[in-house]
Amino acid sequence: LQPQTPPISEEYDVVSLSSKSLYSDVEIPPFPAELGDCIRRFCFDVSGPRVLFCADSAIDLLLKSGVNNYLEFKGVDASLIYDGEKKGFSSVPGSRAAIFKDKSLSLIEKRTLMEFFKLVQKHMGGESEDVISEEDLESPFIDFLNKFRLNNNPLNQKIKWIILYAIALADYDQENLEVCKDLLKTKDGINRLALYHSSIGRFPNAPGAMLYPMYGQGELPQAFCRRAAVKGCIYVLRMPVTALLADKGSGLYKGVRLASGQDILSQQLLIDPQFVVPQALTLSKPDGLQGSSQNFIPRGIKKVARGICITRTSLKSDASNLAIVYPPRSLYAEQATSVRVLQLGSNSAVCPVGMFVLHLSALCDDASQGKKILNAAINTLFEQPTSGSSKLKAPEIPEDKLVDQSAVTEEEKPALVWTALYVQEITEAVWWDAFVQMVDVRPSIWPTEESVSTISSSPSPDGNLSYNNLIDTTKKMFEQMFNGEEYFPEEASPEDPDNVEDLGPE
């Protein structure tokens, strides 16, 4: 008999891999009987709402990689902002033409907003030097907006809210430093305005600045997988990783064990943020000094409350796909974060004909705060059900803190068919290096070039409306894992990669 190679488990320690849920306080009532068999035709984005701006880095990446050949998009028909003073919704004018057509803006508001957009265009186009001083660029955006004047006319509260929360998409109340956890700088605000403005009109069939992938956000990773498969990537489905392999001498990561019992060795491992690397897997430095053992758990930085609603009527009679923003303090005085809503119709292939799906989100400190904000927004949107398990609880808000929440008259409100609420923990990307015990990565802190990553944890879906932050993080992770390699090298394809119209909505 020929001697057999000893099992790989005799050479390495097998360390069990556990997981933790990123979701909590989940409220999912049964689907009402009226939906019947059509419930299988719904497609929900658990990490929604999320869109792609027509001119953002996500679109550039789709074109460069050729992934756009596997996707179809629909344009978001309109963007609205909730006006707490006028108890209703107003359009978000993102271009000169939209400003002129907007009947909700006074003549002074139109002229002031036009001049502000001109200032942004001059600065981004470099038509003249120092259009906006370096000092102003580093100052809070809200301070810059407060300083702006046109014939001694300042920007009023309505215009500032449109700029801050509907176009620049600020998360927190920028006028209250006590609750603001992310103060937007002028340079970042200007860049976001420029992105929004350049996104409008890029694709002939997209009326606004945003696109949504048909069949839901899940089509994006599927499209990347299809493109990667063409390039030789191998996918193993329905075969989860159950354990990690560690070197018996140093404790360093060496590979993984699959549910089938097969062991696979690798130099790099990228894991989902829900997985926990146990204490048994240790790290050592080049000089051989052992680091202390601890669980490898991406730390939650923030939480985001999310909601999914089903209705039979569009919130706007002449539009199917809508983006809506509730600025801080527009629902009640203590509201510290924005609420974002995305309505999708059947033309996006996410629900049956005659139905609409709405995704809501708001950053929060805890589940109680997050659900209070979402429930307040839902109460302005829908006629509440009078019976059944899907009945919502009205948020407990003191009477002296209430803002009139009648977005439209009660007769005009769509009926709420079904809703689900839950809270998701937001985690950042994390590296577990051979030279460093653990690096908890924040947006501005990345491992040094000298460190060699062995295990990386991807970030969870964040609370942003776009993919830009996640794409930036992904690029930095790639550069850390594959130092010197080009990120999505551009190459010729049968399709013309410069024809951006191929990516436009159907």
C-alpha positions in Angstrom: 0.0 0.0 0.0 1.2 3.5 -0.8 1.5 5.8 2.3 -1.3 8.3 2.4 -0.8 12.0 3.0 -2.0 12.9 6.5 -5.2 14.8 6.7 -4.6 18.6 6.6 -6.2 18.9 10.1 -3.1 17.2 11.6 -1.0 20.1 10.3 -3.2 22.9 11.4 -5.5 23.8 14.2 -9.2 23.9 13.3 -10.9 26.9 14.8 -14.7 27.1 14.7 -16.2 30.1 13.0 -19.3 31.7 14.6 -21.5 34.6 13.5 -23.6 37.4 15.0 -26.6 39.1 13.5 -26.3 42.6 12.3 -30.1 43.0 12.6 -32.2 43.5 15.7 -35.6 44.7 16.8 -37.2 43.1 13.7 -40.9 43.6 13.3 -42.3 41.6 10.3 -46.0 41.0 10.5 -47.7 38.3 8.4 -48.6 39.3 4.8 -52.3 40.2 4.5 -54.5 37.7 2.6 -55.3 40.3 0.0 -51.8 39.9 -1.5 -52.4 36.3 -2.2 -50.0 34.5 -4.4 -48.5 37.7 -5.8 -46.3 38.0 -2.7 -43.6 36.0 -4.5 -43.4 38.8 -7.1 -42.1 41.3 -4.6 -38.3 42.0 -4.4 -37.2 43.9 -1.2 -33.9 45.6 -0.7 -33.0 44.8 2.9 -30.2 47.4 2.8 -32.4 50.0 1.1 -33.1 52.7 0.2 -30.2 53.0 -2.2 -29.7 54.5 -5.7 -27.0 55.3 -8.2 -26.3 58.9 -9.2 -26.0 59.1 -13.0 -22.5 60.7 -12.7 -21.1 59.1 -9.6 -18.1 56.7 -9.2 -20.4 53.7 -9.2 -21.5 54.4 -12.8 -17.9 54.9 -13.8 -17.0 51.5 -12.2 -19.8 49.7 -14.0 -18.7 51.1 -17.4 -15.0 50.5 -16.8 -15.5 46.9 -15.7 -18.1 46.0 -18.3 -20.6 45.1 -15.7 -23.1 47.4 -17.3 -23.7 44.8 -20.0 -25.5 42.7 -17.5 -27.8 45.4 -16.0 -30.8 47.5 -16.8 -31.9 50.6 -15.0 -34.9 52.8 -14.4 -34.7 56.5 -13.7 -36.1 58.0 -10.5 -38.9 60.2 -11.8 -38.9 62.9 -9.1 -37.2 64.0 -5.8 -39.3 65.5 -3.1 -38.6 67.1 0.3 -41.0 67.3 3.2 -41.8 70.9 4.3 -42.9 70.8 7.9 -44.1 74.5 7.8 -46.4 74.0 4.8 -47.4 70.5 5.8 -46.6 68.9 2.5 -44.0 68.0 -0.1 -42.1 70.2 -2.4 -40.1 69.3 -5.5 -36.3 69.4 -5.3 -35.0 71.6 -8.1 -31.6 70.4 -9.1 -31.1 72.4 -12.4 -31.9 75.8 -13.8 -34.8 74.4 -15.8 -36.3 72.8 -12.7 -35.9 76.0 -10.7 -37.7 78.1 -13.4 -40.6 75.5 -13.6 -41.0 75.1 -9.8 -44.2 76.9 -8.9 -43.6 76.4 -5.1 -40.6 78.8 -5.2 -41.1 82.6 -5.1 -39.2 84.8 -7.6 -36.7 85.8 -4.9 -36.1 82.2 -4.0 -35.6 81.2 -7.6 -33.0 84.0 -8.2 -31.2 83.3 -5.0 -31.0 79.6 -5.7 -29.9 80.2 -9.3 -27.1 82.4 -8.2 -25.9 79.9 -5.6 -25.8 77.1 -8.3 -23.9 79.5 -10.6 -21.3 80.0 -7.8 -20.9 76.3 -7.4 -20.5 75.8 -11.2 -17.9 78.5 -11.4 -15.9 77.0 -8.6 -16.1 73.4 -9.9 -15.3 74.6 -13.5 -12.4 76.7 -12.4 -13.6 79.7 -14.4 -12.0 82.0 -12.0 -9.5 81.5 -9.2 -10.6 81.6 -5.6 -14.3 81.7 -6.3 -14.7 80.1 -2.9 -11.8 80.8 -0.5 -9.9 77.9 1.1 -11.0 79.2 4.4 -14.7 78.9 3.4 -14.1 75.4 1.9 -12.8 74.1 5.3 -15.6 75.8 7.2 -19.0 74.1 8.0 -21.3 74.1 5.0 -24.1 75.5 7.1 -21.9 78.6 7.9 -21.2 79.1 4.2 -24.9 78.9 3.4 -25.7 81.4 6.1 -23.1 83.8 4.7 -24.4 83.7 1.1 -26.2 86.8 0.0 -27.9 88.0 -3.2 -28.6 91.8 -3.0 -28.6 91.4 0.7 -31.1 88.5 0.5 -30.0 85.4 2.4 -30.9 81.9 1.7 -34.1 81.2 3.6 -34.7 78.0 5.7 -36.5 76.2 2.9 -33.7 76.7 0.4 -31.1 75.7 2.9 -32.9 72.5 3.7 -33.2 71.7 0.0 -29.4 72.2 -0.4 -28.3 70.5 2.8 -30.6 67.5 3.0 -32.2 66.8 -0.4 -29.1 67.5 -2.6 -26.0 67.3 -0.4 -27.8 64.5 1.6 -26.5 65.5 5.0 -27.4 62.9 7.6 -27.6 65.0 10.8 -29.1 68.3 11.9 -26.4 70.7 10.7 -27.7 73.6 12.7 -27.5 71.8 16.1 -24.0 70.9 17.0 -25.1 69.1 20.2 -26.8 66.4 18.1 -24.8 66.6 14.9 -22.3 63.7 14.7 -21.1 64.5 11.1 -20.7 68.1 10.4 -20.6 68.6 6.6 -17.7 70.8 5.4 -18.2 73.3 2.6 -15.8 71.5 0.2 -17.8 68.2 0.6 -21.1 70.0 0.3 -20.0 71.7 -2.9 -18.8 68.4 -4.4 -22.1 66.7 -3.6 -24.0 69.6 -5.2 -21.8 69.3 -8.3 -22.4 65.5 -8.5 -26.2 66.0 -8.3 -26.1 68.7 -10.9 -23.9 66.8 -13.3 -26.1 63.7 -12.9 -29.2 65.4 -14.2 -29.5 64.9 -18.0 -26.6 62.5 -18.4 -28.9 59.8 -19.7 -31.6 60.9 -22.1 -34.3 58.7 -20.6 -33.6 59.5 -17.0 -35.5 62.6 -15.9 -33.7 63.1 -12.7 -30.3 62.6 -11.1 -30.8 59.0 -9.9 -31.0 55.5 -11.3 -32.3 52.2 -9.8 -31.4 48.7 -11.1 -34.3 46.7 -12.4 -35.2 43.7 -10.2 -33.5 45.4 -7.2 -30.1 46.0 -5.8 -29.3 42.3 -5.7 -28.7 42.5 -9.4 -25.5 44.5 -8.8 -23.5 41.7 -7.1 -24.9 39.2 -9.5 -23.7 41.2 -12.5 -20.2 41.5 -11.0 -20.2 37.8 -10.4 -21.1 37.1 -14.0 -18.4 39.4 -15.2 -15.8 37.9 -12.8 -16.8 34.4 -14.0 -15.9 35.4 -17.6 -12.5 36.3 -16.2 -12.0 32.9 -14.6 -13.4 33.3 -11.1 -14.8 30.1 -9.4 -17.9 30.2 -7.3 -19.0 27.5 -4.9 -22.6 27.8 -4.0 -24.4 26.3 -0.9 -21.1 25.4 0.6 -20.6 27.6 3.7 -17.3 28.0 5.6 -17.6 26.3 9.0 -14.1 26.8 10.5 -10.7 28.5 10.0 -7.3 26.7 9.8 -4.5 28.1 11.9 -0.8 27.3 11.9 -0.1 25.1 15.0 3.2 27.0 15.7 2.4 30.6 15.1 -1.4 30.6 15.2 -1.5 32.5 11.9 -4.4 32.1 9.5 -3.7 29.4 6.8 -7.1 28.4 5.3 -10.7 27.5 5.7 -12.8 24.3 6.2 -16.0 23.9 4.2 -19.3 22.3 5.4 -18.4 19.3 3.2 -15.2 18.7 5.2 -12.9 19.9 2.4 -10.0 22.1 3.5 -8.8 25.0 1.3 -5.5 26.9 1.9 -5.3 30.6 1.1 -3.1 33.6 1.8 -6.1 36.0 1.9 -9.5 35.7 3.4 -12.4 38.2 3.0 -15.3 37.6 5.3 -18.8 39.0 5.9 -19.0 41.5 8.8 -21.4 39.1 10.6 -18.6 36.5 11.1 -16.6 36.4 14.3 -13.0 35.1 14.4 -12.5 33.3 17.7 -9.9 33.8 20.4 -8.0 30.7 19.4 -6.7 32.3 16.2 -3.8 34.4 17.3 -1.3 36.7 15.5 2.4 37.1 15.8 4.8 39.9 14.9 7.9 39.5 12.7 10.1 39.3 15.7 8.0 36.3 17.0 6.3 38.2 19.8 2.8 36.9 20.4 -0.1 39.3 20.5 -2.9 38.9 23.0 -5.8 36.8 21.9 -9.2 38.4 21.4 -12.3 38.0 19.3 -12.1 39.6 15.9 -15.4 41.5 15.8 -16.0 44.6 13.6 -17.1 47.2 16.0 -20.5 48.8 15.3 -20.1 52.5 14.9 -23.7 53.5 14.2 -27.1 52.0 13.7 -29.6 52.6 10.9 -33.4 52.0 11.2 -34.9 50.6 8.1 -38.5 50.1 6.9 -40.3 48.4 4.0 -43.9 49.3 3.1 -46.4 48.1 0.5 -49.2 50.3 -0.9 -51.5 50.2 -3.9 -51.3 53.9 -4.8 -48.3 56.1 -5.7 -47.5 59.0 -3.4 -47.5 61.2 -6.6 -50.1 60.5 -9.2 -47.8 61.3 -12.2 -44.7 59.4 -11.0 -43.9 55.8 -10.2 -40.4 56.0 -8.8 -39.8 58.7 -6.1 -37.0 59.8 -3.8 -38.2 61.7 -0.6 -36.3 63.3 2.2 -37.5 64.4 5.6 -35.0 66.9 7.0 -34.2 66.9 10.7 -36.9 68.7 12.8 -39.4 68.4 9.9 -41.4 65.7 11.7 -40.9 66.7 15.3 -38.6 69.1 17.2 -36.3 66.4 18.6 -35.7 64.7 15.2 -31.9 64.7 14.8 -31.4 62.8 11.6 -32.8 62.8 8.0 -35.3 60.2 6.9 -34.9 59.0 3.3 -37.7 57.2 1.4 -37.5 55.5 -2.0 -40.8 54.5 -3.7 -40.6 52.0 -6.5 -43.3 50.8 -8.9 -43.8 47.8 -11.1 -41.8 49.3 -13.9 -38.7 48.6 -11.8 -39.7 44.9 -11.7 -39.8 44.8 -7.8 -43.5 44.4 -7.3 -46.7 43.4 -9.2 -48.6 45.8 -11.4 -50.7 48.1 -9.4 -48.5 47.9 -6.3 -45.7 50.0 -4.9 -42.8 49.3 -2.5 -41.3 52.0 -0.3 -38.0 51.7 1.5 -37.2 54.0 4.4 -34.1 54.6 6.5 -32.8 56.9 9.2 -29.5 56.8 11.3 -30.2 56.4 15.0 -28.5 55.8 18.3 -30.9 52.9 19.3 -33.9 51.0 18.1 -36.4 53.2 20.0 -35.2 56.4 18.5 -34.9 54.9 15.0 -38.4 53.4 14.9 -39.9 56.6 16.4 -38.5 58.6 13.4 -39.7 56.0 10.8 -43.2 55.7 12.3 -43.5 59.5 12.3 -42.6 59.6 8.6 -44.9 56.6 7.8 -47.8 58.4 9.5 -47.4 61.4 7.1 -47.4 59.1 4.1 -50.2 56.6 4.6 -53.7 56.2 5.8 -53.1 53.8 8.8 -54.8 50.4 8.8 -57.6 50.1 11.4 -57.2 46.4 12.1 -54.8 43.6 11.6 -51.3 42.8 12.7 -49.7 45.4 10.4 -51.1 48.3 12.4 -48.5 50.8 13.4 -48.0 52.4 16.7 -47.9 56.1 16.7 -44.7 57.5 18.1 -44.9 58.9 21.6 -44.1 62.6 21.1 -45.1 65.3 23.6 -47.9 67.5 22.4 -45.8 70.7 22.7 -43.2 69.1 20.4 -45.5 68.1 17.6 -45.3 69.5 14.0 -48.5 69.1 12.0 -47.7 66.0 9.9 -50.5 66.2 7.3 -48.5 65.8 4.2 -51.7 65.7 2.1 -55.3 65.5 3.0 -56.5 62.3 4.6 -58.5 61.4 1.4 -55.3 61.6 -0.7 -53.2 59.4 1.5 -52.5 55.9 0.1 -53.6 53.0 2.2 -50.8 51.1 3.9 -51.1 47.4 3.0 -48.1 46.0 4.9 -45.0 47.3 6.7 -41.8 45.9 8.3 -39.3 47.7 10.6 -35.9 46.6 11.7 -32.6 48.0 12.9 -29.2 47.3 11.3 -25.8 47.7 12.9 -23.3 49.6 10.7 -19.7 48.3 10.8 -16.6 49.5 9.0 -14.0 47.5 7.2 -11.5 45.7 9.5 -8.1 44.2 8.8 -6.5 41.5 10.9 -2.8 41.7 10.0 0.1 39.4 10.4 2.1 42.3 12.0 -0.7 44.0 13.9 -3.1 42.4 16.4 -6.2 44.1 15.1 -6.9 47.3 13.1 -10.4 48.7 13.5 -10.6 50.8 10.4 -12.4 54.2 10.4 -12.9 56.2 7.2 -9.6 58.1 7.6 -7.5 55.4 9.2 -6.0 52.6 7.0 -3.3 50.1 7.7 0.3 51.0 6.7 1.8 49.8 3.5 4.2 47.7 5.4 1.5 45.5 7.0 0.4 42.3 5.3 -3.2 41.5 5.7 -4.3 37.9 6.0 -8.0 38.4 7.1 -10.2 41.2 6.1 -13.8 41.9 7.0 -15.9 43.8 4.5 -18.1 46.8 5.7 -21.8 46.3 6.2 -24.3 48.3 4.2 -24.2 51.9 5.5 -26.8 54.6 5.9 -26.0 56.5 2.7 -28.3 56.8 -0.3 -25.4 56.2 -2.8 -22.7 53.5 -3.1 -19.8 56.0 -3.2 -18.5 55.4 0.3 -18.7 51.7 -0.1 -16.8 51.8 -3.4 -14.1 53.9 -1.9 -13.7 51.5 0.9 -13.7 48.5 -1.5 -10.9 50.1 -3.5 -8.8 50.7 -0.4 -9.4 47.1 0.7 -8.3 45.8 -2.7 -5.1 47.9 -2.6 -4.3 46.6 0.9 -4.9 43.0 -0.1 -3.2 43.1 -3.5 -0.6 45.8 -3.3 0.6 47.0 -6.7 -2.3 45.4 -8.7 -4.5 47.6 -10.8 -8.1 48.0 -9.6 -10.4 46.8 -12.4 -8.0 47.3 -15.3 -9.8 48.8 -18.3 -9.7 46.7 -21.4 -11.4 46.6 -24.8 -14.6 44.8 -25.2 -17.0 44.1 -28.1 -19.2 46.8 -26.7 -18.1 50.4 -26.8 -17.2 51.3 -23.2 -17.4 55.0 -23.9 -21.1 54.8 -24.9 -22.7 55.7 -21.6 -26.1 55.5 -23.2 -25.9 51.7 -22.9 -26.2 52.2 -19.1 -29.2 54.4 -19.3 -32.7 53.4 -18.2 -34.9 51.5 -20.6 
